[in-house]
Amino acid sequence: MPRIIFCTFLQKKSEGQDYQIYPGELGKKIYNKISKKAWKKWIMKQTILINEKKLNMNDINHRREIEKEMKFFLFKETN
């Protein structure tokens, strides 16, 4: 049976993640507030950002930039 949550991105009830897909406190927040459908939208956006900005995910600064973009995309957080 799917886990139903209120997705803050979609602003409606939707199927939640099966497990915590991102580490730490941010991962817990994503697990509890972001649906599978919203996460797929983020993955598509992330791919575009990585390609357009030519980011290297082995570079810690590039990973921080993607995390910052993810927080803004999913939660409208600017920190």
N, C-alpha and C positions, 0 to 999 in steps of 0.2 A: 504494500500500500504506500503510495507516495506521501511524502511529508509536505504539508501545505503551510505556507507562511504568508504574511503580508509583505510583499516586495515593495520596498521604499522607492525603487527605481521605476517600476511599472505603476505604482500606486494602486495595486490590487492584489488579491490573493492569487498565489501561483505556486507551482511545485518548487520546493526548496532543494538545495544541494543534498546529495546522498551522504557526503562527508565534508569535513573542513578542507577546502581546496587551496587555502593560502595559510601560511604560518602566523602565529602570534595573535595579538588582540585584534588586529585588522582582519585576520582570517576568521575569528569568531564572529565579528560583526558581519562579514560577508555571508557566512553560514546562516546566521539568524535573520538577515534582512534582504538578501539578494537571491532572486530565483535563478533557476537554471537558464531560463530564457534571457534574463538580463545579463547573466554571466556570458552567454554566447555572444551577445551584442558587444560586451567589453572585449572579448577575445578578438572579434573582427576589427574593432577599433585599435586594439593594441598592435595587431599585425600591420595595420596601415601606418601607425606611428613609428614602429620599428623600421619599416621599409623607407618611409619618407625622410625620417631623420637619420637614417643609416646608423641606428643604435646597435651596440655590441652588448649582448646580455652577459658577457663575461666581465664587463666593466661595471664596478660598483656604482659609479656615478650615473651611468645609463640606467641601471636597475632602479636607482632612487628616482630618476626622472620618470620612468614608467609607473612606479608606485604612486608618485605625485599625480600623474595624469589619471591613474585608476581611481584614486580617491575623489578627484574632481568629477570624473565621468559618472561614477556610481553614486556618490553621496553629495556632490557639489561642495566638497571640502577644499579649501584653498591652501591648507598647510601642507 
